[in-house]
Amino acid sequence: MDPHLNIAVVEDHEALRIVTVEALQSRGHRVTGVESAESLQEMLGNQPLELVVVDVNLPGEDGVSLARRLKQSHPDLGVIVVSAGTRLDDKLDAYECGADIYLTKPIAVEELCAAAGALGKRIQRTSHPPPSGFSLDLKRMRLRGPAGEISLTSQDATLLAALVRAPGRRLETWQLLEQLGWLETGKIALEVPVSRLRRKFSVVGATANPLIAIRKQGYQLSCDVVIA
């Protein structure tokens, strides 16, 4: 599914502006139409924008100049330039000024909407990169990571929470056994919950060993985990 975006359409031809706005709105986007660069400037201070569709031939400041200025002040803003110009130089000028996509009139609304959707996905991936850390939800007994989440046993959660809270994220064997209420057992008993936790970390996206065994001492948590 395409992301829903905040879009401005800058087009001085009223009928074409209305058609473009309605087509984008029909895809779930939040769209405002304006007739000039000056009108867009007034709107920029009132609402956040993620994408602008700009006609080249505008009254006052032209669309290519506007694209350049928008990219300079809002580098993450998506810009689609539309124009009747078909020459290669026209397209190159627009791209050099910051256009992400150049579409030649007449444009089918389906093509414009597809271009907006594709650019929107790229914008949102850049603005919201996948999380790289892990979180422990003690209330729901869940471990979350870049690849999803998984349920934990009470032993899993207790062991992981103790390591997260420990100085340097390191605990000696007897300290971990104490947390689990296993002081009467040997250190070999820890191997089962440690192995299980490693496997669950792998399921949610860990690419390295999250629980490092410290010879003759204990274990250290090697990744960032936030307790939710």
Phi, psi and omega in degrees: 000137179289147177290151175270126190242158168269114189235142170244136176250118180254101185211125183277344177279110190301312183297319179292323178297317181296316180298317181294315179299314182295322180296316180291323178297326181294341177268007177094002180282156174263111193235136174236136178254136176227160187260354184202166177297324181296320178293323178296320181300321178295324183284331184301330181280352186254339182207147179287142178237146176246337184210139176233131173258118190239125171280143182290313185271090180245154173291141183078229180294130182282166186295326180292317177297320179296317179301317179299314183293321179295318181292328179291321183269335181224077186302332183272356182287132175280138181231120172251120178261131177242140185201154172280348181290126182250355181291149179300321180298323178300315182292317181297320178300317181295316180294322179294334180270001174117001178297137174273324180221139177241121179242138183262130177288151354287142184248129173291136182299330179296321179292318179297316180294323178294319178296317179297318179296317180294317179293322179299320178297319180293319180298314184288330174295322179289319182285331183229075180295154180300142180296144182252348183261188182231154177224147180247116178264100184289330181291317182263357180056056181229144172250126180247146178209185183302333184259005179135208180217162182212152180282153180240151169280169178297325177295316178304308185296319180296314181298314182292317180298321180296320179290321179300320186275347185284148175302128182069008182055037182229137176224149176283162183304313182297329179291320178291319178297322178296318179300324182272355183073031185245029184299335181279352180260170178272168183296339180297338180295335181289339186299327182292305179294327178295314179298320180294318179295318178302316181296321181288324174300318180298320180298322183267011170119003178290135179252352178232166180296115183280339182236103184267129177281126177262113188308126178062017179232289183180226183224152176231136175279124188259002180232161180282128177227129177256135176273118183275000000 
